[in-house]
Amino acid sequence: MARSATGESVLTRAVRVLDAFSAEEPALTVGEVARRSGLHVATASRLVAELVRHGLLERGPGREVRIGVRLWELGARASPTVSLRDAAMPFVEDVHAVVGHHVQLGVRDGDEVLFVERLSARDAVINFTRIAGRLPLATSSSGLVLLAYAPLPVQEGLLAQPLQPVTAAGFGTSAQLRSALADVRRTQAAVLPGHQHPDATGIAVPVRDGAGQVVAALSVIVPNDGRAAELVPLLLTAARGIGRSLGRSAASADGAGRRDRT
């Protein structure tokens, strides 16, 4: 594979180009791509043209560049969250029908929660998340649940860092965060009023797979009216349903694998 003068492969530089895009800024000029990726404009322009040619990027009417449909297709085809979303969606839809606000499904990716699904409503309370959007683990109810069941090195690594709460209600010290994580493990739920916005409360519960491992967080974002905790039993019931579906899917896949080997 061809390498640049700095020793980077073409693939590495292409990944840097793709990493320049975010959920908040999905369309960029070539100059912005170059700046964000740290590449020379000529190099960025050449890589963008190649990625456009393969459908991984596409150009808009103003020559801005955005992620292409083919890249989305490839990602959706290979994503390990596909079976999770398939198992979860009936339950997510049921919760949404009851709550009438935002219902979300998030997974942990490093020190962040990545939201893989979300249902909303026209008059729902304010919410800053979106599908394929991310938030730091310590700032949201979904993140808190996922952090509570993350490997110990992940927890201790985050607890050792300075915390950056979004609002005054957020966790400002490691002692506060450590106590909240213990509460999540004890109650199987996180209820965070005002941590992302003063008008909103996030409630999240863990979703377990067939082996009992926490693989996701199911959450709702509702008005900060002091009644959010009433929704915890609803979320726990839905999360158990998702877990049963994941268990059945895994059992079916194992059975099919054994038949194929015989």
C-alpha positions in Angstrom: 0.0 0.0 0.0 1.4 3.4 -1.0 2.7 5.6 1.8 3.3 9.3 2.1 6.5 11.0 3.0 5.4 10.8 6.7 5.0 7.1 6.5 1.2 7.1 6.5 -0.6 4.7 4.1 -3.3 6.0 1.7 -5.9 4.1 3.8 -4.8 5.9 6.9 -5.1 9.3 5.2 -8.5 8.3 3.8 -9.7 7.4 7.3 -8.5 10.8 8.5 -10.7 12.4 5.8 -13.7 10.4 6.8 -13.1 11.2 10.5 -13.4 14.9 9.7 -17.2 14.6 9.4 -19.4 14.7 12.5 -23.1 14.4 13.3 -23.1 18.2 14.0 -21.3 19.1 10.8 -22.1 16.4 8.2 -21.2 18.6 5.2 -17.8 20.3 4.7 -15.8 22.0 2.1 -12.6 20.4 0.9 -10.7 23.1 2.7 -12.4 22.3 6.0 -11.7 18.6 5.4 -8.1 19.4 5.0 -7.9 21.5 8.1 -9.7 18.9 10.3 -7.8 16.0 8.9 -4.4 17.8 9.1 -3.7 17.0 5.5 -2.4 19.4 2.8 -5.3 20.8 0.7 -4.1 19.1 -2.5 -3.8 15.7 -0.7 -7.3 16.1 0.9 -8.7 17.2 -2.5 -7.2 14.1 -4.2 -8.5 11.7 -1.5 -12.0 13.3 -1.5 -12.2 12.9 -5.3 -11.3 9.2 -5.0 -13.8 8.6 -2.2 -16.5 10.4 -4.2 -15.6 8.2 -7.2 -16.3 5.1 -5.0 -19.5 6.5 -3.5 -18.1 6.7 0.0 -18.4 10.5 -0.2 -20.7 12.6 -2.3 -20.8 16.2 -3.4 -23.7 18.6 -2.7 -25.0 21.3 -5.0 -22.6 23.8 -3.5 -19.6 21.5 -4.0 -19.7 20.7 -0.3 -18.8 17.1 0.6 -20.8 14.7 2.8 -20.7 11.0 3.7 -22.0 8.9 0.8 -24.8 6.4 0.7 -22.5 3.6 -0.1 -20.5 4.1 3.1 -23.7 4.1 5.1 -24.8 0.9 3.3 -21.5 -0.9 4.1 -21.6 0.3 7.7 -25.2 -0.8 8.2 -24.4 -4.2 6.6 -21.5 -5.0 8.9 -22.5 -3.2 12.1 -22.6 -5.3 15.3 -25.6 -3.2 16.5 -27.9 -4.4 13.7 -29.2 -7.4 15.7 -29.5 -5.2 18.8 -31.6 -2.6 16.9 -33.7 -5.3 15.3 -34.4 -6.9 18.7 -35.0 -3.5 20.4 -37.2 -1.7 18.0 -40.6 -3.3 18.9 -39.9 -2.4 22.6 -38.6 1.0 21.8 -41.8 1.7 19.8 -44.0 0.5 22.7 -42.1 2.7 25.2 -42.4 5.7 22.9 -46.2 5.1 22.5 -46.5 5.3 26.3 -44.1 8.2 27.1 -44.6 10.4 24.0 -41.1 12.0 24.3 -37.7 10.8 23.2 -36.8 7.1 23.5 -33.1 6.1 22.8 -30.9 3.1 22.5 -27.2 3.7 23.2 -24.0 1.6 23.3 -20.6 2.3 24.7 -17.8 3.2 22.4 -14.7 4.1 24.5 -15.5 6.9 26.8 -18.6 7.9 25.0 -22.1 6.7 24.5 -23.1 6.2 20.8 -26.8 6.4 20.1 -27.8 3.8 17.5 -31.6 4.5 17.6 -34.0 7.2 18.6 -37.7 7.9 18.4 -39.1 11.3 19.1 -42.2 13.4 18.8 -43.1 16.9 17.5 -43.7 18.4 20.9 -41.2 16.4 22.9 -38.9 18.0 25.5 -35.5 19.4 24.4 -33.0 16.7 23.6 -29.4 17.1 22.2 -28.9 13.5 21.0 -29.4 12.1 17.6 -28.8 8.8 15.8 -25.1 8.3 15.4 -24.5 11.1 17.9 -22.3 10.8 20.9 -22.1 12.1 24.4 -19.4 11.7 27.1 -20.3 8.8 29.4 -20.5 10.9 32.6 -23.0 13.5 31.3 -26.0 11.4 30.4 -28.3 8.8 31.9 -27.4 6.3 29.1 -23.7 7.0 29.6 -23.9 6.5 33.3 -25.6 3.1 33.0 -23.0 2.0 30.4 -20.1 3.3 32.6 -21.5 1.5 35.7 -21.1 -1.9 33.9 -18.0 -1.1 31.9 -14.7 -2.8 32.7 -13.1 -1.5 35.9 -10.1 0.1 34.0 -12.6 2.1 32.0 -14.3 3.3 35.1 -11.2 4.2 37.0 -9.6 5.9 34.0 -12.6 8.2 33.6 -12.8 8.8 37.4 -9.2 9.9 37.4 -9.9 12.6 34.8 -11.3 16.1 35.4 -15.1 16.0 34.9 -16.8 18.5 32.7 -20.5 18.7 33.5 -22.8 20.2 31.0 -25.0 21.9 33.6 -24.7 22.8 37.3 -26.7 19.6 38.0 -24.0 17.4 36.5 -21.2 15.5 38.2 -18.4 17.8 39.2 -16.3 15.5 41.3 -15.2 11.9 41.1 -16.8 11.2 44.4 -20.2 12.2 43.1 -19.8 10.1 40.0 -18.5 7.1 41.9 -21.6 7.3 44.2 -23.9 7.6 41.2 -22.4 4.5 39.6 -22.9 2.5 42.8 -26.6 3.7 42.8 -27.0 2.5 39.2 -25.7 -1.0 40.0 -28.0 -1.1 43.1 -31.2 0.2 41.5 -30.6 -0.9 37.9 -31.5 2.6 36.7 -30.1 6.1 36.3 -32.3 9.1 36.8 -30.5 12.4 36.0 -32.7 15.6 36.2 -31.2 18.6 34.4 -27.8 17.0 33.5 -28.1 17.9 29.8 -30.6 20.7 30.0 -32.5 22.2 33.0 -35.8 21.4 31.4 -35.1 17.7 30.8 -34.6 14.5 32.8 -32.9 11.4 31.4 -33.8 8.0 32.7 -31.9 4.9 31.5 -31.7 1.2 32.3 -29.2 -1.5 31.2 -30.0 -3.9 28.4 -28.5 -7.4 28.7 -27.8 -10.0 26.1 -28.5 -13.7 26.4 -25.4 -14.2 28.5 -26.4 -11.5 31.0 -23.8 -9.0 29.8 -24.8 -5.3 29.5 -24.7 -4.4 25.8 -26.7 -1.2 25.7 -28.7 1.3 27.6 -32.4 2.0 26.9 -33.3 5.6 27.9 -36.1 8.2 27.7 -35.8 12.0 27.9 -38.8 13.6 29.5 -39.7 16.9 31.2 -37.9 17.7 34.4 -41.1 17.7 36.5 -40.1 15.4 39.3 -42.1 12.4 38.0 -39.4 10.8 35.9 -38.7 8.0 38.3 -42.2 6.6 37.7 -41.0 5.5 34.3 -38.3 3.2 35.6 -40.5 0.0 35.8 -41.6 0.6 32.2 -38.1 0.8 31.0 -36.9 -2.2 33.0 -39.7 -4.3 31.5 -38.8 -3.2 28.0 -35.1 -3.9 28.6 -35.9 -7.4 29.8 -38.0 -7.9 26.6 -35.0 -6.8 24.5 -32.7 -9.1 26.4 -35.1 -12.1 25.8 -35.2 -11.3 22.1 -31.4 -11.1 21.9 -31.2 -14.4 23.7 -33.5 -16.1 21.2 -31.6 -14.6 18.3 -28.3 -15.9 19.7 -29.8 -19.3 20.3 -31.1 -19.4 16.7 -27.7 -18.4 15.3 -26.0 -21.1 17.4 -28.4 -23.7 16.2 -28.0 -22.7 12.6 -24.2 -22.9 13.0 -24.3 -26.4 14.5 -26.6 -27.6 11.6 -24.1 -26.1 9.1 -21.2 -28.0 10.7 -23.0 -31.3 10.6 
